[in-house]
Amino acid sequence: MPSVQIKDVPEETHAVLRRRAAAAHQSLQEYLRSRLIAEASRPTIDEVLTRAGSRQGGRAPLSLTAQILREDRDRR
């Protein structure tokens, strides 16, 4: 499994991360690993927009779209 090493982390940042890891009952390595995995699992807005832009879909008239939205809001 690949490794990541980060150098020159400010002391205060390191201290905050160590406190958060301790509060989560994890080592700093476990805590940072879980945060990196969570970060990588969520697409960035650019990734979402690129994926959405590559999709081809249907079209709906504005009047129909407005009617559907109105009905959806009325149900709430």
C-alpha positions in Angstrom: 0.0 0.0 0.0 1.4 3.4 -0.9 2.5 5.9 1.8 2.1 9.6 2.1 4.5 11.8 4.0 3.8 15.5 4.8 6.6 17.8 5.9 6.7 21.2 7.4 3.3 21.1 9.1 2.9 24.1 11.4 3.2 23.2 15.1 -0.2 24.5 16.0 -1.8 22.5 13.1 0.0 19.3 14.3 -1.2 19.9 17.9 -4.8 20.4 16.8 -4.7 17.2 14.7 -3.1 15.2 17.6 -5.9 16.5 19.9 -8.6 15.5 17.4 -7.0 12.1 17.0 -6.9 11.5 20.7 -10.6 12.6 21.1 -11.5 10.1 18.4 -9.4 7.4 20.3 -7.1 7.0 17.3 -3.5 7.4 16.6 -2.6 10.5 14.5 -1.9 8.1 11.6 -5.3 6.4 11.9 -7.1 9.7 12.2 -5.4 11.3 9.2 -5.8 8.1 7.1 -9.5 8.1 7.8 -9.8 11.8 6.9 -7.9 11.3 3.7 -10.1 8.3 2.7 -13.2 10.4 3.5 -11.9 13.3 1.5 -11.1 11.2 -1.6 -14.5 9.5 -1.5 -16.3 12.7 -2.1 -16.1 14.2 -5.6 -15.0 17.8 -6.0 -17.5 20.2 -7.5 -15.4 20.2 -10.7 -15.6 16.4 -10.9 -19.4 16.6 -10.4 -19.8 19.2 -13.1 -17.6 17.4 -15.5 -19.6 14.2 -15.0 -22.9 16.0 -15.3 -21.7 17.9 -18.4 -20.8 14.6 -20.2 -24.3 13.2 -19.7 -26.9 13.4 -22.4 -30.4 13.6 -21.4 -33.9 14.5 -22.4 -35.5 17.9 -22.5 -38.6 19.2 -20.8 -40.6 22.3 -21.7 -40.3 25.1 -19.1 -44.1 25.0 -18.4 -44.0 21.3 -17.6 -40.9 21.7 -15.4 -42.6 24.6 -13.5 -45.8 22.5 -13.1 -43.9 19.5 -11.7 -42.0 21.7 -9.2 -45.2 23.4 -8.1 -46.9 20.1 -7.5 -43.8 18.8 -5.6 -43.8 21.9 -3.4 -47.6 21.7 -2.8 -47.1 18.1 -1.5 -44.8 19.2 1.3 
